[in-house]
Amino acid sequence: MKKTGKILGAGIGLAAITAAGAYFLSGEKGAKNRDRIFSWTLKMKGDVLEKIESMKTIDRDTYLRLVDKVAERYAKKDAISASELQHLTVELKNAWTHINKKLK
């Protein structure tokens, strides 16, 4: 039973990563997102995706706390403006709706 649970957890994590990646780079806002991609934005999104992957279960509150925690780390960097960080943080938080649909 443990092996089945691990496989199921890995499948859910993979689905969440795929959904989040697809949302960020394709779809309605994908073209706009690709135009504004900075290296730090990709790195921040990647950090969020890595954290999602390491979780066994994920819900909305956990995801929002995760995004806030990652954003706090990036807020300490000098090359990132507060408005850009705020924009990306809101975008990542809004992605939960899309990610949740893919998980169901």
C-alpha positions in Angstrom: 0.0 0.0 0.0 2.9 2.4 0.7 4.2 2.0 -2.8 0.8 2.8 -4.3 0.6 5.9 -2.1 4.0 7.1 -3.3 3.1 6.5 -6.9 -0.2 8.4 -6.4 1.6 11.2 -4.6 4.2 11.5 -7.4 1.4 11.5 -10.0 -0.4 14.3 -8.2 2.8 16.3 -7.9 3.6 15.8 -11.6 0.0 16.9 -12.5 0.4 20.1 -10.4 3.8 20.9 -11.9 2.5 20.4 -15.4 -0.6 22.5 -14.8 1.3 25.3 -13.2 3.9 25.3 -16.0 1.3 25.3 -18.7 -0.6 28.1 -17.0 2.4 30.3 -16.7 3.6 30.0 -20.3 0.6 29.3 -22.4 -3.1 30.1 -22.4 -4.8 33.4 -22.2 -2.0 35.3 -20.5 0.9 33.1 -21.9 2.0 35.5 -24.6 2.0 38.4 -22.2 3.9 36.3 -19.7 6.5 35.2 -22.2 7.1 38.9 -23.2 7.8 39.8 -19.6 10.0 36.9 -18.6 13.0 37.8 -16.6 15.5 35.3 -15.3 14.4 35.8 -11.7 10.7 35.2 -12.6 11.5 31.8 -14.1 13.7 31.0 -11.1 10.9 32.0 -8.7 8.3 30.0 -10.6 10.7 27.1 -10.6 11.2 27.3 -6.8 7.4 27.2 -6.3 7.2 24.2 -8.6 10.0 22.4 -6.8 8.2 23.0 -3.5 4.9 21.7 -4.9 6.7 18.6 -6.2 8.1 17.8 -2.8 4.7 17.9 -1.1 2.6 14.8 -0.6 -0.7 16.8 -0.5 -1.5 20.4 -1.4 -4.5 22.6 -0.8 -5.2 26.2 -1.4 -4.0 27.6 1.9 -0.8 25.6 1.8 -0.1 26.8 -1.8 -0.7 30.4 -0.9 1.6 30.2 2.1 4.2 28.6 -0.1 4.0 31.4 -2.6 4.3 34.0 0.2 7.4 32.2 1.6 9.2 32.1 -1.8 8.3 35.7 -2.4 9.8 36.8 0.9 13.1 35.3 -0.2 13.0 37.2 -3.5 12.0 40.4 -1.8 15.5 40.6 -0.3 17.2 40.7 -3.7 18.2 44.2 -4.9 17.6 43.6 -8.6 13.9 42.9 -8.2 11.5 45.8 -7.9 8.7 45.6 -5.3 6.0 46.1 -8.0 7.3 43.3 -10.2 7.5 41.0 -7.3 4.0 41.9 -6.2 2.7 41.3 -9.8 4.3 37.9 -10.0 3.2 36.9 -6.5 -0.4 37.8 -7.4 -0.1 35.8 -10.7 1.3 32.8 -8.8 -1.5 32.9 -6.3 -4.2 33.2 -9.0 -2.7 30.1 -10.7 -4.2 28.0 -7.9 -7.6 27.9 -9.6 -6.0 26.5 -12.7 -3.8 24.0 -10.8 -6.7 22.8 -8.7 -8.8 22.1 -11.8 -6.0 20.0 -13.2 -5.7 18.1 -9.9 -9.3 17.0 -9.9 
